[in-house]
Amino acid sequence: MLWLYRLLFLPALVLGAPYYLWRMRRRGGYRKSFAQRLGWVPGLPPKVPGRRRIWLQAVSVGEILAIGPMLEAWRRQGGVEVYLTSTTSTGYRLAHDRYGPLVAGIGYFPLDWWPISRRAWRRVQPDLVILTEGERWPEHIHQARLRRVPVLCVNARLSDRTYRRMRRVRWVVPPLLAGVTRLLACSAHDAEWFRALGFPAERIQTTGNIKLDVAIPRLGADERAQLRRELGLPDAGLVLMGSSTWPGEEEALIGALRLTRSRGLACALIIVPRHAERRGQIEALLRAGEFTYHLRSRGVATGTVDIAVGDTTGEMRHFLQLADVVFVGKSLPPHTEGQTPVESAVLGRPLLFGPGMANFRVIAKELLAQGAAVRVADAEALATTAADLLGDGSRRETLAAAAQAWHRANAGAVERTLAVVREVLGEG
């Protein structure tokens, strides 16, 4: 089965290359260090006797942020070193910004084709491989199996779409991923789906979602006031925020701002697009409207505006601390997958999201059941519900308290994950 994967990988790569090259050019930052994607691993220090090397793959920004507590724990405990890889340029930059002193090296994950993967493996020589969330690369796993290196899939989950696709070819899944030593599911629902796809039940363990253990430093009152001024927001008044928005959702949020103001409420809007390179598209939308705006990427605002666009990387957690109500993006039709609501919940922000939360279906269901979020059907419902919440401080406090209670009840996944890592490395 692996040979079929190897044979199909190259033609699939060639066919998909124009699209991915276009995306890489559009998003920027990929040309530098591109050789790493071909297996030319950046210089790593020689392995130290008695210290185990972990190759940790975290695909993008969300996963990079989530692994922070594990990296801190390994640094405190000693005995291991981490080679950290990411797939996206934003994840790669964030890893360098945050984790340089905590890891032995940072690089791009190599293409999962036999000669490239083998070259990278010869250079890294890990004692343990950790793949986060949806990362399950057959060649990478096979190279580990050849060398008898254990593979852990942590925070493992399946989107609805991925599960449907894998069910259609269920017979190829077990042989391709047979090298996975342990699969640590982020929910009981995901664990059940993995069992249904043929993963051995004895290798599956539900450890919870490590993203729920994230610690977010709180800004002080002076820092929040300064950030408001830098974004161009008024010193006082309510703030509605769109978190990781996708096309069509910015218009819906502008409609919510318009309705809120028509009710006599002083309110501003922060739009944080999922992809910062959409800033031109968003600016064209704003330029055609009645509201003033400022793009964070252009530095400090020179005056007060109605709408701030957070088109930078790594500042989402700061922006959230200015918000009175947060809408979670990629959830309004036609979008179906949703972005993460976790950081908003951790910070105790009243949450709104659309019906399309497939990537976070368990979390969304729990938040709704806890009374920590409100689901809206469409753009019109978003506008009405957001305006209602912004006008009802008591309801916002109730939602915020429920979100923080949900977060406290779901903590502990990092320690459970670290315990399995110690066990697999023979330290348990």
C-alpha positions as CSV (number, residue, x, y, z in Angstrom):
1,M,0.0,0.0,0.0
2,L,2.9,2.4,0.7
3,W,4.2,1.9,-2.8
4,L,0.9,3.0,-4.2
5,Y,1.1,6.1,-2.1
6,R,4.6,6.7,-3.3
7,L,3.6,6.2,-6.9
8,L,0.7,8.6,-6.7
9,F,2.4,11.2,-4.6
10,L,4.6,12.6,-7.3
11,P,1.9,13.0,-10.1
12,A,-0.4,14.5,-7.4
13,L,2.3,16.9,-6.4
14,V,2.9,17.9,-10.1
15,L,-0.8,18.4,-10.7
16,G,-1.3,20.4,-7.6
17,A,1.9,22.5,-7.9
18,P,0.5,25.5,-9.8
19,Y,-2.2,26.0,-7.1
20,Y,0.2,25.6,-4.2
21,L,2.9,27.8,-5.9
22,W,0.2,30.5,-6.4
23,R,-0.8,30.3,-2.8
24,M,2.8,30.4,-1.6
25,R,3.4,33.5,-3.7
26,R,0.2,35.1,-2.5
27,R,0.9,34.5,1.1
28,G,4.6,35.2,0.9
29,G,7.4,34.0,3.1
30,Y,7.9,30.6,1.5
31,R,10.9,31.3,-0.8
32,K,13.2,31.7,2.2
33,S,14.4,28.3,3.5
34,F,12.5,26.5,0.7
35,A,15.3,23.9,0.6
36,Q,14.1,22.6,4.0
37,R,10.9,21.4,2.3
38,L,13.1,19.2,0.1
39,G,14.7,17.6,3.2
40,W,17.7,19.8,3.7
41,V,17.3,20.2,7.5
42,P,18.9,23.3,9.0
43,G,22.0,22.6,11.1
44,L,21.1,20.8,14.3
45,P,23.6,20.3,17.1
46,P,25.0,16.8,17.6
47,K,22.9,14.6,19.7
48,V,23.8,14.5,23.4
49,P,24.1,11.2,25.1
50,G,21.3,10.7,27.6
51,R,19.1,13.3,25.9
52,R,16.2,12.2,23.8
53,R,15.4,14.1,20.6
54,I,11.7,14.7,19.7
55,W,10.7,15.7,16.2
56,L,7.5,17.7,16.7
57,Q,5.4,18.7,13.8
58,A,2.8,21.5,14.3
59,V,1.2,22.6,11.0
60,S,0.3,26.3,11.6
61,V,-0.3,29.1,14.0
62,G,-3.0,27.4,16.1
63,E,-0.9,24.3,16.7
64,I,2.2,26.3,17.3
65,L,0.5,28.2,20.0
66,A,-1.0,25.1,21.6
67,I,2.3,23.3,22.0
68,G,3.8,26.1,24.1
69,P,3.0,24.5,27.5
70,M,4.6,21.2,26.4
71,L,7.8,22.9,25.3
72,E,8.0,24.8,28.6
73,A,7.5,21.6,30.5
74,W,10.2,19.7,28.6
75,R,12.6,22.6,29.1
76,R,12.0,22.5,32.9
77,Q,12.2,18.8,33.2
78,G,15.3,18.3,31.0
79,G,16.3,15.1,29.3
80,V,14.8,15.9,25.9
81,E,15.4,18.3,23.1
82,V,12.9,19.2,20.3
83,Y,13.3,19.8,16.6
84,L,10.2,21.8,15.8
85,T,8.7,21.9,12.3
86,S,5.8,23.7,10.8
87,T,4.1,23.7,7.3
88,T,3.0,27.3,6.9
89,S,5.2,30.4,6.7
90,T,3.2,32.1,9.5
91,G,3.6,29.1,11.7
92,Y,7.3,29.0,11.0
93,R,7.8,32.7,11.8
94,L,5.8,32.4,15.0
95,A,7.8,29.4,16.1
96,H,11.0,31.4,15.7
97,D,9.5,34.4,17.5
98,R,8.3,32.4,20.5
99,Y,10.3,29.2,20.9
100,G,13.8,29.8,19.8
101,P,15.4,29.3,23.3
102,L,13.1,26.3,24.0
103,V,14.1,24.0,21.1
104,A,17.2,22.6,19.4
105,G,16.1,23.7,15.9
106,I,13.2,25.0,13.9
107,G,12.4,24.1,10.3
108,Y,9.8,23.5,7.6
109,F,8.3,20.1,7.4
110,P,9.6,18.2,4.4
111,L,7.4,17.0,1.5
112,D,6.2,13.5,2.3
113,W,7.9,11.8,-0.6
114,W,10.3,8.9,-0.1
115,P,13.7,10.4,-1.1
116,I,12.9,13.8,0.6
117,S,11.6,12.3,3.8
118,R,14.5,9.8,4.0
119,R,17.0,12.7,3.6
120,A,15.4,14.6,6.4
121,W,15.3,11.6,8.7
122,R,19.0,11.0,8.2
123,R,19.7,14.5,9.4
124,V,17.3,14.8,12.3
125,Q,17.7,11.2,13.8
126,P,14.8,11.6,16.3
127,D,14.1,9.2,19.2
128,L,10.3,10.1,19.1
129,V,8.0,11.7,16.5
130,I,5.0,13.7,17.5
131,L,2.4,14.8,15.0
132,T,-0.3,17.3,16.1
133,E,-4.0,17.3,15.3
134,G,-4.6,16.3,11.6
135,E,-1.0,15.6,10.7
136,R,-0.6,11.9,9.7
137,W,1.9,11.6,6.9
138,P,2.4,8.0,5.6
139,E,6.0,8.3,4.4
140,H,7.1,10.1,7.6
141,I,5.4,7.4,9.7
142,H,7.0,4.7,7.6
143,Q,10.5,6.1,8.0
144,A,9.9,6.1,11.8
145,R,8.7,2.4,11.6
146,L,11.9,1.4,9.7
147,R,14.0,2.9,12.4
148,R,11.7,1.6,15.2
149,V,11.1,5.1,16.4
150,P,7.7,5.6,18.2
151,V,5.1,7.9,16.7
152,L,2.5,9.8,18.7
153,C,-0.4,11.6,17.2
154,V,-1.4,14.1,19.9
155,N,-4.5,16.2,20.0
156,A,-5.7,14.0,17.2
157,R,-9.0,14.9,15.5
158,L,-10.9,14.4,12.3
159,S,-13.0,17.0,10.6
160,D,-16.4,15.8,9.2
161,R,-15.0,16.1,5.6
162,T,-11.8,14.2,6.4
163,Y,-13.8,11.4,8.1
164,R,-16.2,11.1,5.1
165,R,-13.3,10.9,2.7
166,M,-11.4,8.3,4.8
167,R,-14.5,6.2,5.1
168,R,-14.7,5.9,1.3
169,V,-11.2,4.3,1.3
170,R,-11.3,2.8,4.7
171,W,-9.4,-0.3,3.6
172,V,-6.2,1.8,2.8
173,V,-6.1,3.6,6.2
174,P,-4.7,0.9,8.6
175,P,-1.8,-0.2,6.4
176,L,-0.7,3.3,5.6
177,L,-0.8,4.4,9.2
178,A,0.2,1.2,10.9
179,G,3.4,2.8,12.3
180,V,1.4,5.1,14.7
181,T,2.4,3.9,18.2
182,R,-0.3,5.8,20.1
183,L,-3.1,8.0,19.0
184,L,-4.2,10.6,21.6
185,A,-7.6,11.8,20.6
186,C,-8.8,15.3,21.7
187,S,-12.3,14.0,22.4
188,A,-14.3,10.8,22.9
189,H,-16.1,11.4,19.6
190,D,-12.9,11.6,17.7
191,A,-11.6,8.5,19.4
192,E,-14.7,6.6,18.2
193,W,-14.2,7.8,14.7
194,F,-10.6,6.6,14.6
195,R,-11.8,3.2,15.8
196,A,-14.4,3.1,13.1
197,L,-11.7,3.8,10.5
198,G,-9.7,0.7,11.7
199,F,-7.2,2.2,14.2
200,P,-6.6,-0.5,16.8
201,A,-8.6,0.4,19.9
202,E,-5.8,-0.5,22.3
203,R,-3.6,2.2,20.7
204,I,-6.2,5.0,21.1
205,Q,-6.4,7.1,24.2
206,T,-8.6,10.1,24.8
207,T,-6.4,12.7,26.5
208,G,-8.4,15.9,25.7
209,N,-7.6,19.0,23.8
210,I,-4.3,20.6,24.6
211,K,-5.5,23.9,23.2
212,L,-7.8,24.2,26.3
213,D,-4.7,24.3,28.5
214,V,-3.3,27.4,26.8
215,A,-2.3,30.2,29.2
216,I,-3.0,33.6,27.8
217,P,-1.2,36.5,29.4
218,R,-3.7,39.2,30.3
219,L,-3.1,42.8,29.3
220,G,-3.3,45.4,32.0
221,A,-5.7,48.4,31.8
222,D,-2.9,50.7,30.5
223,E,-1.9,48.1,27.9
224,R,-5.4,47.7,26.7
225,A,-5.9,51.5,26.5
226,Q,-2.7,51.8,24.5
227,L,-3.7,49.0,22.1
228,R,-7.0,50.7,21.5
229,R,-5.2,53.9,20.5
230,E,-2.8,52.1,18.3
231,L,-5.7,50.4,16.4
232,G,-7.6,53.7,16.2
233,L,-10.5,52.6,18.4
234,P,-12.2,55.2,20.6
235,D,-11.1,55.3,24.2
236,A,-14.6,54.3,25.4
237,G,-17.4,52.3,23.9
238,L,-18.2,48.7,23.0
239,V,-16.2,46.5,20.7
240,L,-17.4,43.8,18.4
241,M,-14.8,41.5,16.9
242,G,-14.7,39.0,14.1
243,S,-12.1,36.3,14.8
244,S,-10.4,34.6,11.8
245,T,-13.0,35.7,9.3
246,W,-13.5,34.4,5.8
247,P,-15.0,36.0,2.7
248,G,-18.5,37.2,3.2
249,E,-18.2,37.4,6.9
250,E,-16.7,40.8,6.9
251,E,-19.9,42.2,5.2
252,A,-22.0,40.5,7.9
253,L,-20.0,42.1,10.7
254,I,-20.2,45.5,9.1
255,G,-24.0,45.0,9.0
256,A,-23.9,44.1,12.7
257,L,-21.9,47.3,13.4
258,R,-24.4,49.4,11.4
259,L,-27.4,47.9,13.3
260,T,-25.8,48.3,16.7
261,R,-25.1,52.0,16.0
262,S,-28.6,52.5,14.7
263,R,-29.8,51.6,18.2
264,G,-27.8,54.4,19.7
265,L,-24.9,52.3,21.0
266,A,-21.3,53.5,20.8
267,C,-19.5,50.6,19.2
268,A,-16.4,49.9,17.1
269,L,-15.5,46.8,15.1
270,I,-12.2,44.7,14.9
271,I,-11.9,42.4,11.9
272,V,-9.2,39.8,12.1
273,P,-9.1,37.9,8.8
274,R,-7.9,34.3,8.9
275,H,-5.5,35.1,6.1
276,A,-3.7,38.5,6.3
277,E,-3.1,38.5,2.6
278,R,-6.8,39.2,2.1
279,R,-6.2,42.8,3.4
280,G,-6.5,44.2,-0.1
281,Q,-9.9,42.6,-0.6
282,I,-11.1,43.7,2.8
283,E,-9.8,47.3,2.2
284,A,-11.7,47.5,-1.1
285,L,-14.9,46.5,0.8
286,L,-14.3,49.1,3.5
287,R,-13.3,51.8,1.1
288,A,-16.7,51.4,-0.6
289,G,-18.6,51.7,2.7
290,E,-19.5,54.5,5.1
291,F,-17.1,53.6,7.9
292,T,-13.6,54.8,8.5
293,Y,-10.9,52.1,9.0
294,H,-7.3,51.4,9.8
295,L,-5.1,48.4,8.9
296,R,-2.9,47.2,11.8
297,S,-0.1,46.3,9.3
298,R,0.4,50.0,8.6
299,G,1.4,50.8,12.1
300,V,-0.1,53.1,14.6
301,A,-3.4,54.8,13.6
302,T,-3.2,58.6,13.3
303,G,-6.8,59.1,14.4
304,T,-10.0,57.4,15.6
305,V,-11.7,55.0,13.2
306,D,-14.9,52.9,13.2
307,I,-13.2,49.6,12.1
308,A,-9.7,48.2,12.8
309,V,-8.4,45.4,10.7
310,G,-6.0,43.1,12.5
311,D,-4.0,42.0,9.5
312,T,-0.9,40.8,11.4
313,T,0.3,37.6,12.8
314,G,0.3,36.6,16.5
315,E,-1.8,39.4,17.9
316,M,-5.2,37.7,18.0
317,R,-5.0,37.1,21.8
318,H,-4.4,40.8,22.4
319,F,-7.2,41.9,20.1
320,L,-9.6,39.5,21.9
321,Q,-9.0,41.3,25.2
322,L,-10.5,44.4,23.7
323,A,-13.7,42.7,22.6
324,D,-17.1,42.7,24.3
325,V,-18.6,40.2,21.8
326,V,-16.6,37.8,19.5
327,F,-17.9,36.2,16.3
328,V,-15.9,33.0,15.3
329,G,-15.2,33.0,11.6
330,K,-15.5,30.4,8.8
331,S,-18.9,29.4,10.3
332,L,-21.5,31.4,8.3
333,P,-22.8,29.8,5.1
334,P,-21.4,28.9,2.7
335,H,-18.5,28.1,5.1
336,T,-18.9,24.9,7.1
337,E,-15.7,24.2,9.0
338,G,-15.3,27.0,11.6
339,Q,-12.3,28.4,13.3
340,T,-11.3,27.9,16.9
341,P,-13.4,29.4,19.6
342,V,-11.0,28.3,22.4
343,E,-9.0,31.4,23.0
344,S,-12.1,33.5,23.2
345,A,-13.6,31.1,25.7
346,V,-10.4,31.1,27.8
347,L,-10.6,34.9,28.0
348,G,-14.2,34.8,28.9
349,R,-15.6,36.5,25.8
350,P,-19.3,36.2,24.9
351,L,-19.2,34.0,21.7
352,L,-21.2,33.9,18.5
353,F,-20.7,31.5,15.7
354,G,-22.6,30.2,12.6
355,P,-23.9,26.7,11.9
356,G,-20.7,25.6,10.2
357,M,-18.4,24.5,13.1
358,A,-17.4,21.0,11.8
359,N,-13.7,21.3,12.7
360,F,-14.7,22.2,16.3
361,R,-18.1,20.4,16.5
362,V,-17.5,18.9,20.0
363,I,-16.2,22.2,21.5
364,A,-19.1,24.1,19.8
365,K,-21.6,21.6,21.1
366,E,-20.2,21.8,24.7
367,L,-20.1,25.7,24.6
368,L,-23.7,25.8,23.5
369,A,-24.8,23.3,26.1
370,Q,-22.9,25.2,28.8
371,G,-24.7,28.4,27.8
372,A,-21.3,29.9,26.8
373,A,-22.1,30.7,23.2
374,V,-24.9,31.5,20.8
375,R,-25.3,30.0,17.3
376,V,-26.7,32.3,14.6
377,A,-28.1,31.0,11.3
378,D,-27.0,33.6,8.9
379,A,-25.7,37.2,8.4
380,E,-29.0,38.8,9.4
381,A,-29.2,36.7,12.6
382,L,-25.6,37.6,13.3
383,A,-26.3,41.3,13.1
384,T,-29.5,41.1,15.2
385,T,-27.9,38.8,17.9
386,A,-24.7,40.8,18.1
387,A,-26.6,44.1,18.5
388,D,-28.8,42.5,21.2
389,L,-25.8,41.2,23.1
390,L,-23.9,44.5,22.9
391,G,-27.0,46.2,24.4
392,D,-27.3,43.7,27.2
393,G,-24.4,43.8,29.7
394,S,-26.0,41.2,32.0
395,R,-26.3,38.6,29.3
396,R,-22.7,39.2,28.2
397,E,-21.6,38.6,31.8
398,T,-23.6,35.3,31.9
399,L,-22.0,34.1,28.7
400,A,-18.5,35.1,29.8
401,A,-18.8,33.3,33.1
402,A,-20.1,30.1,31.4
403,A,-17.2,30.2,28.9
404,Q,-14.6,30.4,31.7
405,A,-16.4,27.6,33.7
406,W,-16.3,25.4,30.6
407,H,-12.6,26.1,30.2
408,R,-11.8,25.2,33.8
409,A,-13.8,22.0,33.6
410,N,-11.8,20.9,30.5
411,A,-8.2,21.6,31.6
412,G,-5.5,18.9,32.1
413,A,-4.9,17.6,28.6
414,V,-1.3,18.8,28.5
415,E,-0.3,16.9,31.6
416,R,-2.1,13.8,30.3
417,T,-0.3,14.1,27.0
418,L,3.1,14.6,28.7
419,A,2.5,11.5,30.8
420,V,2.1,9.4,27.7
421,V,5.3,10.9,26.2
422,R,7.2,10.0,29.3
423,E,5.8,6.5,29.2
424,V,6.7,6.0,25.5
425,L,10.2,7.3,26.1
426,G,10.5,4.8,29.0
427,E,10.6,7.5,31.6
428,G,7.1,6.8,33.1
